[in-house]
Amino acid sequence: MSLNLLPNAAKFQAEKIKVKKVVRLLVVGVLFVEVLLLLVVFVWSLALNNVFLKNDRRYKNSLLAYETLSDRVLMNYRIKQDVGMLDEVFGSRFEYSEVFGKVKNLFSSKVDLRSFKLINGKKGFVLEGAVAGFESVDEIEIIVQRIKEGKDKDFGSAELTGLSVADDYWEFKMEVLLR
């Protein structure tokens, strides 16, 4: 057992000093925790602000890229629409130059073409020409037959509509439709 011989006033003063030390320790501890929390919040705020600024820059760059991309997509769509419209116009148009090339390749040099007339409303034409000799007439008939059988990829049908002869010089007239 311990015996305390101090007067009551001294005991009270000693208790008061102990309580002040404990309160001082508690106040210092609470202040330390508050400063530590304040420091953590400040660092956290800086980190979030940095992340926010990076994301904001990324968003603005993406938005700018999207706007330029949307302009390009819109322009691309308009160009494709215009090309499609032109394709429809040119696709339905009758190409005379192609027909002349096809007719040129259809006959040999023995055939003398005299007339070429387009058929109104159809993709076709009427040819008038002449050949010398009976063998050349056979060549014309073979060409007509080959077209009728579908062996020629350029022409859909052909018909010999007229044939006459004068001194072994054969004149013919034929109607040809394209595919």
Legacy VTK file of the C-alpha trace (Angstrom):
# vtk DataFile Version 3.0
C-alpha trace
ASCII
DATASET POLYDATA
POINTS 179 float
0.000 0.000 0.000
1.125 3.463 -0.682
0.702 6.177 1.737
0.144 9.761 0.521
0.964 12.366 3.115
0.408 15.428 0.900
-2.182 17.958 1.992
-5.521 17.958 0.194
-4.775 21.135 -1.715
-1.578 19.622 -3.073
-3.429 16.442 -4.000
-6.020 18.532 -5.827
-3.253 20.434 -7.635
-1.562 17.157 -8.648
-4.864 15.823 -10.020
-5.401 19.083 -11.872
-1.937 18.832 -13.450
-2.617 15.211 -14.520
-5.959 16.194 -16.055
-4.278 19.113 -17.900
-1.642 16.730 -19.290
-4.322 14.293 -20.487
-6.421 17.109 -21.991
-3.284 18.570 -23.631
-2.430 15.124 -25.050
-6.008 14.706 -26.312
-6.034 18.186 -27.897
-2.645 17.576 -29.541
-3.859 14.164 -30.765
-7.129 15.592 -32.146
-5.230 18.469 -33.814
-2.738 16.003 -35.280
-5.567 13.853 -36.649
-7.331 16.958 -38.037
-4.139 18.207 -39.728
-3.508 14.721 -41.083
-7.087 14.501 -42.432
-6.773 18.005 -43.898
-3.523 16.982 -45.604
-5.115 13.790 -46.956
-8.134 15.743 -48.254
-5.834 18.315 -49.881
-3.728 15.633 -51.612
-6.905 13.791 -52.663
-8.348 17.045 -54.037
-5.167 17.696 -56.057
-5.204 14.156 -57.443
-8.893 14.375 -58.411
-8.353 17.795 -59.963
-5.457 16.393 -62.010
-7.568 13.434 -63.146
-10.471 15.765 -63.916
-8.256 18.048 -66.031
-6.833 15.075 -67.945
-10.319 13.677 -68.601
-11.581 17.130 -69.583
-8.729 17.511 -72.105
-9.396 13.999 -73.421
-13.124 14.778 -73.716
-12.474 18.041 -75.590
-10.058 16.294 -77.968
-12.582 13.496 -78.549
-15.359 16.014 -79.124
-13.213 17.926 -81.620
-12.288 14.685 -83.405
-15.945 13.643 -83.425
-17.041 16.982 -84.880
-14.448 16.815 -87.661
-15.309 13.146 -88.192
-19.017 13.950 -88.351
-18.283 16.622 -90.979
-16.289 14.062 -92.956
-19.016 11.434 -92.585
-21.647 13.940 -93.687
-19.541 14.992 -96.668
-18.861 11.329 -97.506
-22.595 10.584 -97.323
-23.411 13.536 -99.592
-20.763 12.486 -102.106
-22.040 8.901 -102.109
-25.594 10.155 -102.564
-24.524 12.365 -105.480
-22.521 9.525 -107.029
-25.505 7.206 -106.634
-27.735 9.733 -108.341
-25.242 10.141 -111.188
-24.886 6.373 -111.416
-28.642 6.053 -111.841
-28.620 8.699 -114.590
-25.639 7.218 -116.392
-26.805 3.648 -115.797
-30.087 4.265 -117.564
-28.461 6.242 -120.367
-27.809 4.581 -123.675
-24.077 4.589 -124.394
-23.562 5.116 -128.110
-19.801 4.719 -127.991
-20.092 1.265 -126.433
-22.580 0.220 -129.124
-20.253 1.332 -131.913
-17.396 -0.673 -130.411
-19.615 -3.745 -130.046
-20.858 -3.476 -133.635
-17.301 -3.054 -134.886
-16.308 -6.282 -133.108
-19.412 -8.099 -134.319
-18.536 -8.196 -138.023
-15.386 -9.010 -139.957
-13.718 -6.627 -142.381
-15.578 -8.272 -145.304
-18.840 -6.673 -144.172
-19.557 -3.171 -145.474
-21.895 -1.393 -143.045
-23.930 1.332 -144.727
-26.517 2.409 -142.153
-26.913 2.411 -138.403
-30.204 3.529 -136.825
-31.184 3.433 -133.164
-34.544 1.939 -132.250
-36.641 4.429 -130.251
-37.454 3.316 -126.715
-35.278 0.197 -126.847
-31.640 -0.563 -126.353
-31.172 -1.658 -129.874
-30.395 -0.651 -133.429
-31.024 -1.518 -137.071
-28.019 -2.217 -139.279
-27.932 -2.165 -143.056
-24.922 -3.439 -144.908
-23.620 -5.436 -147.815
-21.245 -8.343 -148.397
-19.697 -9.873 -151.482
-20.187 -13.587 -152.033
-22.422 -16.291 -150.659
-19.867 -17.314 -147.963
-20.090 -13.834 -146.434
-23.887 -14.173 -146.196
-23.300 -17.402 -144.284
-21.089 -15.428 -141.898
-23.931 -12.935 -141.272
-26.380 -15.785 -140.631
-23.916 -17.452 -138.226
-23.595 -14.155 -136.289
-27.406 -13.850 -136.042
-27.715 -17.475 -134.911
-24.966 -17.066 -132.287
-26.740 -14.013 -130.850
-30.100 -15.829 -130.787
-28.525 -18.752 -128.894
-27.165 -16.336 -126.264
-23.505 -17.024 -127.029
-22.697 -13.328 -127.375
-22.540 -11.518 -124.022
-23.213 -8.066 -125.468
-26.331 -8.725 -127.522
-29.698 -10.078 -126.389
-31.358 -10.889 -129.684
-30.877 -10.425 -133.421
-33.088 -10.872 -136.445
-32.290 -10.695 -140.121
-35.200 -8.589 -141.436
-34.134 -8.166 -145.045
-31.849 -9.848 -147.570
-31.446 -9.122 -151.283
-28.881 -9.985 -153.945
-27.639 -8.239 -157.099
-24.641 -9.630 -159.069
-23.343 -11.711 -156.114
-23.445 -8.612 -153.910
-25.745 -9.294 -150.949
-27.472 -6.491 -149.068
-28.875 -7.225 -145.625
-30.872 -5.520 -142.934
-30.844 -6.739 -139.345
-32.327 -5.667 -136.025
-30.190 -6.188 -132.910
-31.178 -5.649 -129.274
-28.604 -5.254 -126.494
-28.689 -6.960 -123.129
LINES 1 180
179 0 1 2 3 4 5 6 7 8 9 10 11 12 13 14 15 16 17 18 19 20 21 22 23 24 25 26 27 28 29 30 31 32 33 34 35 36 37 38 39 40 41 42 43 44 45 46 47 48 49 50 51 52 53 54 55 56 57 58 59 60 61 62 63 64 65 66 67 68 69 70 71 72 73 74 75 76 77 78 79 80 81 82 83 84 85 86 87 88 89 90 91 92 93 94 95 96 97 98 99 100 101 102 103 104 105 106 107 108 109 110 111 112 113 114 115 116 117 118 119 120 121 122 123 124 125 126 127 128 129 130 131 132 133 134 135 136 137 138 139 140 141 142 143 144 145 146 147 148 149 150 151 152 153 154 155 156 157 158 159 160 161 162 163 164 165 166 167 168 169 170 171 172 173 174 175 176 177 178
